[in-house]
Amino acid sequence: MLLDTSHTQPRVDEHMFVIGDRDRWSEPLSTLAFEDPICYSHEAGLVPYSSATNFYANLTLEIHDSAPDPASDRGQADAIRETSIQVDSGEITVRDLNGLEYDAVTLPAEGRWNIRLIVHGREKAKEKSRTEYFFHGEEDWTIQLWPGE
């Protein structure tokens, strides 16, 4: 069951923004494994990798009490990734690379959380970034979180 939903538009710089444990949000940047063109993950958080830079992406955070139905991925996603993180603070924050916080969500419990990332609009954002800077939207990220083991 969906427990909470949050919407924000984090600034994307160098193709990235950060989602992670409030108290450890900068850790993912220090030890990222650049193995996936969609998302870099770390024990404390993750860094979605956008197709464009210098703009504001649409981001929806969904907190679920159990794994959401994969069919809820709403249409033809450009990419879907799953990972998990350890959230010791009980809060997830969304920040840009400079540390500016765009959103914070309190989770029902501390501990391990599973994450599914769903992204749409990568080509539209990439195309728009060729002629515009600091536009809003085009690339839509949905981050679904549910308790892990």
C-alpha positions in Angstrom: 0.0 0.0 0.0 1.2 3.5 -0.8 1.9 5.4 2.5 3.2 8.7 1.3 4.0 10.6 -1.9 6.2 13.7 -2.4 6.9 15.8 -5.5 9.9 18.1 -6.1 12.2 19.4 -8.8 15.8 19.0 -7.9 18.5 20.9 -9.8 20.5 18.5 -12.0 24.2 19.5 -12.3 26.8 17.4 -14.1 23.9 15.1 -15.0 23.3 14.2 -11.3 21.4 14.8 -8.1 21.5 12.9 -4.8 19.0 10.9 -2.8 20.0 9.4 0.5 20.1 9.1 4.3 19.8 12.6 5.8 22.9 12.1 8.0 25.0 10.5 5.3 23.8 12.1 2.0 27.3 13.1 0.9 28.7 9.5 1.2 27.4 8.3 -2.1 29.5 11.0 -3.9 32.7 9.9 -2.3 32.6 6.3 -3.3 30.4 5.9 -6.3 30.9 3.0 -8.6 30.3 4.4 -12.1 29.0 1.1 -13.6 25.5 2.1 -14.7 24.5 5.0 -17.0 21.2 5.4 -15.1 22.0 5.3 -11.4 25.0 5.1 -9.1 24.4 3.5 -5.7 26.1 3.3 -2.4 25.1 1.9 1.0 23.8 5.3 2.1 22.1 6.5 -1.0 22.0 6.8 -4.7 22.7 9.3 -7.5 20.4 9.2 -10.5 22.3 10.1 -13.7 20.3 12.3 -16.0 20.5 12.5 -19.8 20.8 16.3 -19.5 22.4 18.8 -17.2 21.7 22.3 -15.9 17.9 21.8 -15.5 15.3 20.8 -12.9 14.0 17.2 -13.2 10.6 16.1 -12.0 10.9 13.7 -9.0 8.2 11.8 -7.2 9.1 9.9 -4.1 6.7 7.1 -3.1 6.9 5.3 0.3 5.2 1.9 0.3 4.6 -0.6 3.1 5.7 -3.5 0.8 7.0 -4.0 -2.8 4.8 -2.1 -5.2 3.4 -3.9 -8.2 5.9 -3.7 -11.1 3.0 -3.0 -13.4 2.6 0.3 -11.6 5.6 1.5 -13.5 3.2 3.5 -15.7 3.9 2.9 -19.3 7.0 2.6 -21.3 9.8 3.6 -19.0 13.2 4.6 -20.4 14.8 2.7 -17.6 14.0 0.9 -14.4 16.6 0.0 -11.7 16.4 -1.6 -8.3 18.8 -1.3 -5.4 18.7 -0.9 -1.6 20.1 1.5 0.9 20.6 1.7 4.7 18.8 4.6 6.2 20.0 5.0 9.8 18.5 8.5 10.3 15.0 7.5 9.3 14.9 10.3 6.7 15.6 10.5 3.0 16.7 13.8 1.5 16.9 15.0 -2.1 19.8 17.4 -2.8 21.7 18.9 -5.6 25.5 18.4 -5.9 26.1 21.6 -3.9 24.1 20.2 -0.9 21.0 22.3 -1.4 18.1 20.3 0.0 14.9 20.1 -2.2 12.9 17.6 -0.2 13.0 15.4 2.9 10.8 12.4 3.7 10.5 10.7 7.0 10.3 6.9 6.6 8.1 4.8 8.9 11.3 3.0 10.2 15.0 3.2 10.1 17.0 0.4 8.5 17.3 -1.2 5.0 15.0 0.1 2.3 14.5 -1.2 -1.2 14.4 1.2 -4.1 13.0 1.1 -7.6 13.9 3.9 -9.9 11.7 4.6 -12.9 12.7 7.3 -15.5 10.7 8.7 -18.4 11.6 11.5 -20.9 15.4 11.1 -21.1 15.4 11.9 -24.9 13.1 14.9 -24.5 15.4 16.4 -21.7 18.5 15.7 -23.7 17.1 17.4 -26.8 15.9 20.4 -24.8 19.2 20.8 -23.0 20.9 21.5 -26.4 19.1 24.9 -26.7 18.0 25.7 -23.1 19.5 25.9 -19.6 17.7 25.7 -16.3 14.4 24.5 -17.8 11.9 22.6 -15.6 10.6 19.1 -16.3 11.0 16.9 -19.4 12.7 14.1 -17.5 10.5 12.4 -14.9 11.9 10.2 -12.1 9.8 8.1 -9.8 11.6 6.6 -6.7 9.6 3.9 -5.0 10.8 2.9 -1.5 9.7 -0.1 0.6 11.1 -1.9 3.7 14.0 -4.2 3.0 15.4 -7.2 4.8 
